[in-house]
Amino acid sequence: MQSFLNTFKEFLYLFTELSVLFIAISFLVSIINQKYEGIF
């Protein structure tokens, strides 16, 4: 049971990091799109 909890915690941590990374990338992309909207 303990090992399962540890694995779950690690998975949750990894998932959280990926989510944060994904949100940050989406945020940057939206900012870039707004900046260069007049060009394209």
Rosetta constraint file for C-alpha pairs under 8 A:
AtomPair CA 1 CA 5 HARMONIC 6.37 0.50
AtomPair CA 2 CA 6 HARMONIC 6.30 0.50
AtomPair CA 3 CA 7 HARMONIC 6.16 0.50
AtomPair CA 4 CA 8 HARMONIC 6.08 0.50
AtomPair CA 5 CA 9 HARMONIC 6.06 0.50
AtomPair CA 6 CA 10 HARMONIC 6.22 0.50
AtomPair CA 7 CA 11 HARMONIC 6.13 0.50
AtomPair CA 8 CA 12 HARMONIC 6.04 0.50
AtomPair CA 9 CA 13 HARMONIC 6.10 0.50
AtomPair CA 10 CA 14 HARMONIC 6.18 0.50
AtomPair CA 11 CA 15 HARMONIC 6.02 0.50
AtomPair CA 12 CA 16 HARMONIC 6.07 0.50
AtomPair CA 13 CA 17 HARMONIC 6.27 0.50
AtomPair CA 14 CA 18 HARMONIC 6.22 0.50
AtomPair CA 15 CA 19 HARMONIC 6.12 0.50
AtomPair CA 16 CA 20 HARMONIC 6.19 0.50
AtomPair CA 17 CA 21 HARMONIC 6.15 0.50
AtomPair CA 18 CA 22 HARMONIC 6.04 0.50
AtomPair CA 19 CA 23 HARMONIC 6.12 0.50
AtomPair CA 20 CA 24 HARMONIC 6.11 0.50
AtomPair CA 21 CA 25 HARMONIC 6.20 0.50
AtomPair CA 22 CA 26 HARMONIC 6.17 0.50
AtomPair CA 23 CA 27 HARMONIC 6.07 0.50
AtomPair CA 24 CA 28 HARMONIC 6.22 0.50
AtomPair CA 25 CA 29 HARMONIC 6.11 0.50
AtomPair CA 26 CA 30 HARMONIC 6.16 0.50
AtomPair CA 27 CA 31 HARMONIC 6.31 0.50
AtomPair CA 28 CA 32 HARMONIC 6.17 0.50
AtomPair CA 29 CA 33 HARMONIC 6.07 0.50
AtomPair CA 30 CA 34 HARMONIC 6.24 0.50
AtomPair CA 31 CA 35 HARMONIC 6.25 0.50
AtomPair CA 32 CA 36 HARMONIC 6.25 0.50
AtomPair CA 33 CA 37 HARMONIC 5.71 0.50
AtomPair CA 36 CA 40 HARMONIC 6.65 0.50
